Amino acid sequence: MKKGQGNRKDDLSAPSKRVFPAIEAGGRFAGYLSVALLIVLSVTYLSFFGESIFFLQENNSLFIFSTDYFQKFCSEPGGLLVYAGNFLTQFYFSSFYGSLIVSALIMLAYLVFRRINKQLKAESSLSSFLVLLPSCLLLLLQTRYDFYPYYILGFILTGLWFLITTAPGKGTRRYILTGLFPLFYYLAGSFALIYIILYLVYCLIYGKGRLRYLLPTFLILLSFLTFLLFKDLVFLQPVSHLLFYPLFLYEYSSLTEYLSLFSGVLILYPLLIKSADVATSKIKFQPLFSLSAKLVLFSLTLFLLFRNRDPGAADILRIERSVYNREWDEVIRQYEKSPSSNIIGQYYYNLALSEKGELCSRMFYGRQSFGSLSLALARDDEQTYRAIYFYYAVGLTGEAHHLAYELMVQHGFRPENIKMLIKTELIIGNYRIAERYINVLKKTMHYRKWAVKYEKMLYKPDLVNSDPELGGKIRLLPAKDFFVVTDDSRNVDLLSEENPGNRRAFEYRMARLLLDKDLVEIGKEVRKFKALGYSNFPRHVEEAIVSLVNVTGEFPDLGGLMISKDTDQRFLRYFSDLKSLRGSKAQIENGIKKADKNTFWYYLQFGTMKSAVGKGGQADNSIY
Amino acid sequence: MKKSGISERVLILIAGIFLAAGCRHDMADSVSPAGRLPVIEPDYSGVTIPPNIAPLNFKISEKGMHFRIRATSADGTALIINTSDAIVRFPVKQWKKLLDGSQGDSLRIDITSFEKGYPAIKYDPVCMIVARDPVDPFLCYRLLYPGYRSWVDMKIVQRSLEDFGEYPLFENQLLDDNCVNCHSFNKNNPDRFLLHVRGSKGGTYFFDGKNLTRTRLKTPEMPANAVYPAWHPSGRYVAFSSNKTVQSFHMRPEKNIEVYDLYSSLFVYDVERNEMFACPEKDTVKYMETFPCWSPDGKYLYFCRTAQVKEGFDYMKVKYDLVRKSFDQTEGTFGNDEVVFDALSLNKSVSFPSISPDGRYLVFTLHDYGTFSIWHKEADLYLIDLHSGKTGRMTINSNETESYHSWSSNGRWLVFSSKRGDGLTARPYFAYFVSPDSVGKPFVLPQKDPSLYGRLEKTFNRPEFITGRIKAGPRDFAAASDKEPLKAGWKEKTNNRVK
């Protein structure tokens, strides 16, 4: 018997069939063309439309080049897979790099399945179509925001392990390779479940002789023993974690269904290949059939790629990216260009205006359909990481720090929470703690430069004070202490009381009154503007004063400031323009001039406020 | 043959490199004295250490490409360590020899730094005083993030003080990520302890050396869950306080969190009868009582007490006094309250009373107001001589928070939480105690990697000495949590004031 031929009786590999070289070469060419098309499709689509996905995923993890970080992933099966995935995710700061990485992984998946086809001796034309199926499905899954690279790595690793353990060989070699299952389980975690079933399916379909039953029995026993060993001796993890991590991490996510579907395809792959061989053996024009099938697959993939796109979410994430980069002009430009009906978009718009000091003079240039709810987001699990920026902007640095810390505890370090921790610790003057976080961030690839910039401020209060961003926040701090409450309008009021010079907080208060259409209260507040250093009223406040005068016929105490003539003229123009328009609200909305629409008057007349969406009630703050 | 020849040459080359590196310091032409102590982290200079402590590894924060460390015991045993990364790690066995040879005397560490082109610098020797009294071999503490409300992973670990062995006692991921707190030992005994778990697997878990029993102590008569346990030395009773505790967040940067009680009362659990009973007040004034602590003879229950707060109270005006009441352990009845330390008159507040095993000294934490000293930067440890009543601030305090503390079984060592490192995370510090006037300079729990504290975000909570390793682990807790909890009964005590 030749070396490597194996025992024919016990051989599990599929029988070989002779193929004509010309057909083989043509098939290979078609295969290359298909995969080239797939890669072009992947790179192009992800480069153009994957930006928001890459941005979100990159911001949901922070890969740290340190032993401590590595060790965290060693303590559970599948941890190293997630570690490898996080390593790749750090390059997602660029959608181009991201698209290259994902495309490379999809290519790798294709190669693994191609090799599996070869090992299964798949010869039907349909099998060349089937080999593309997993890659196309992976590309489709990549349109999801929660589909991280470690999933693809897990599937690839499962395929590779299947290839290794089913490679032709003698019984002893097979037992040894199958006996390495504990290693695979440690590396792949719950992907091992897929492998076990895949292996069983394979053995039942392709197995021959005694090994057909002995190897699956051996694997089942070994996996059972491995699980017990891991559970009772090696890893301090609950049973559910040992069984389902990292594949089925989210219990109630629709991703679980998609992952299950893909796992099903993987598990049944040997059966599909076998069935394809049988089913297509009687088809006369196999190349044509194969080509048609591939065309259908590509068309369907293309269709679903665009169907799965969520431009609204992409817009929000694009704005969010600008918020993270503190590109306030860009946030304002993006929002005014494509106003969002989403509260997050409106919140970011108001935040950007506040950071620019233009909240009360520009807020009605953009859509305001959530009323004062869009000034601060609820501090619930979903929105906390976004809600932080309001507290930071207004001068409630303690609360921004508090929330950033809570997020760090819940999710580990993420770029934005550690950056917020560093900034707030520097503002507060806790340099030793800031240094610790800076040292962490310095061990990352993409944020090192950022960390070095702030490292220079350590133990140098003068430098912190003179920094436009941090110094500005120091001046917004309350002079006297108070406890933060769940009602953010109350927090702003308390901050205004404890730091009367905080214009940011005052403008937030005025913005709330404007959005609540509370003309009476606005009338009481306007006298404070001059004392706060304003030489004239912000545009929308003037508009509100004019409205108040128009409604009540009385002038409020303006505290020494005047209403500009321009505002009076604009008011007259607004009403004259409005008179010329007739019909429904929608018709007026379409017909009204932009200059008239971007006013408090328009908001006062036509603006509708949504109810308290997403605002939580009084939290129980009991700790025992 | 040829292959082995190459290997030989490679080995010689490697040996040469090592020798060259090792001899580098000898190439310095001269040695100049620094005239000061070297900066080492953690700062172990002048500390008093037990004769059975793990190696006090440290990091040298001085300039130098290479360092030579010579450790010399009092009996002349010497150990030389060369390092180029400024990290000094003592081999455990040789460290033990150094300690053995220095008992009752001091261990001297000479550090010399070498830099190319400059004369070597020799620093003043770092001396550590080695006491004759050993410390208990294990320390048990909770490891968690020092902040706010959230937690994910939380664990209680037992750490060998004689080496760097660290063994998990409790890991919350095995119990539905429940919160765990207040581990408490009866007289430092690893076979007699309890801890609380809050959440789906909630209850108080008692360990008797063999079995872990999950018990639900909260009865309808109690206002809230039982917390802050204190074992009666007989092992029959455990005193608790039942507190409604809330937290608020400060907006000025000086402080982070304020944790305070809205009400709290003392209760006692009779372990033998599985019954809870109240520790009622006779006074017409309604008080909040917390942090119970038994005297080692079991005749007194010490605790902290303040007047019951009313709605809209000013949290900064809540001041706890140190109070005690007598206890008849055969009857299970209490006597009248007597104030031991009137903190209110000093405009201060007391927390965490802890009495030395000989019953002579009581250490407590004193801070400006309230009950949760770990978030009070001004919190310091104070000592009362229970014989003379003399009270004084301990010399082991720092400018940062000193809070929870406990005694070793021989009463010679005190472990306490201190935030002196960074102002945020608490680390366990050990101080040698002979008398109020003779307390050694404290040292932080030594770590195998001395730079650990610089990057560890977690805090060490409630450090407690134990006289051996606990024979239970996370899986035992997981198994116990699956069983139905034993429910404590309630006993109405009508004669609580007979004494």
Interface residues (C-beta under 8 A of the other chain):
Chain A: D68 D232 L236 Q237 P238 H241 L396 T397 G398 E399 H401 H402 Y405 E406 M408 V409 Q410 I427 I428 G429 N430 R432 I433 R436 N439 V440 L477 P478 K480 D481 F482 F483 V484 L494 L495 E498 N621 S622 I623 Y624
Chain B: Y145 G147 Y148 R149 S150 W151 V152 P168 E171 Q173 L174 D176 R198 A224 N225 V227 N243 K244 T245 V246 Q247 S248 F249 H250 M251 R252 P253 E254 K255 N256 E258 V259 G421 D422 G423 L424 G454 R455 E457 P474 R475 A478
